[in-house]
Amino acid sequence: MLKLSVVLMINVPKLPELGVRRIIDQIKDKEKIQYYLPKNYDKKRTICRVWFYNIVNTVYPGWLDILIAHAQSVRQTPNPDEEGNDAILCTPEFHEQLKNTSFVSSKSIHNHLTPLFLQRRKARCCT
C-alpha cells in the first residue's frame, strides 16, 4: 500500500504507443512493479489507466516522462520521405464536379497544380 501523498501523479496522453497493455508487457517482469499488478492478468480487462500510470510513475520516477517525450517527438518530427503527402490527388473530372457543387471545405483547391491537388490550408494563410 502507498500513501496518496507519496504517489507521483502523471497525466499520460492517449497514444497507442503508451497504451496500458503495451506498458504492462514491458514492465510486468520487473520485481518492483509486480507487487502492485494483479497476479492473474486478464488481457480482455484493462487496468484503470490513471491508477496504473500513477503507480508506474511512483515506482519508476521519470521513466514515463522519457517515454512520453520520445512518443511525442516521433509524432511531431516531419518525415522527409512523406513530403507532399499534405495533398490529395484528384482527377480533372472530380475537380469539375467540385467546382459545380456548392460545398464548404476546410481545404483549399489549387488549380495551377498539375495534376490537381486539394491541399491543406496553412493556419495563417489567406486564400
Secondary structure in CASP SS format (residue, H / E / C, confidence):
PFRMAT SS
TARGET T0000
AUTHOR 0000-0000-0000
METHOD secondary structure of the structure
MODEL  1
M C 1.00
L C 1.00
K C 1.00
L C 1.00
S C 1.00
V C 1.00
V C 1.00
L C 1.00
M C 1.00
I C 1.00
N C 1.00
V C 1.00
P C 1.00
K C 1.00
L C 1.00
P H 1.00
E H 1.00
L H 1.00
G C 1.00
V H 1.00
R H 1.00
R H 1.00
I H 1.00
I H 1.00
D H 1.00
Q H 1.00
I H 1.00
K C 1.00
D C 1.00
K C 1.00
E H 1.00
K H 1.00
I H 1.00
Q H 1.00
Y C 1.00
Y C 1.00
L C 1.00
P C 1.00
K C 1.00
N C 1.00
Y C 1.00
D C 1.00
K C 1.00
K C 1.00
R C 1.00
T C 1.00
I C 1.00
C C 1.00
R H 1.00
V H 1.00
W H 1.00
F H 1.00
Y H 1.00
N H 1.00
I H 1.00
V H 1.00
N H 1.00
T H 1.00
V H 1.00
Y C 1.00
P C 1.00
G C 1.00
W H 1.00
L H 1.00
D H 1.00
I H 1.00
L H 1.00
I H 1.00
A H 1.00
H H 1.00
A H 1.00
Q H 1.00
S H 1.00
V H 1.00
R H 1.00
Q H 1.00
T C 1.00
P C 1.00
N C 1.00
P H 1.00
D H 1.00
E H 1.00
E C 1.00
G C 1.00
N C 1.00
D C 1.00
A E 1.00
I E 1.00
L E 1.00
C C 1.00
T C 1.00
P H 1.00
E H 1.00
F H 1.00
H H 1.00
E H 1.00
Q H 1.00
L H 1.00
K H 1.00
N C 1.00
T C 1.00
S C 1.00
F C 1.00
V C 1.00
S C 1.00
S C 1.00
K E 1.00
S E 1.00
I E 1.00
H E 1.00
N C 1.00
H C 1.00
L C 1.00
T C 1.00
P C 1.00
L C 1.00
F E 1.00
L E 1.00
Q E 1.00
R E 1.00
R C 1.00
K C 1.00
A C 1.00
R C 1.00
C C 1.00
C C 1.00
T C 1.00
END
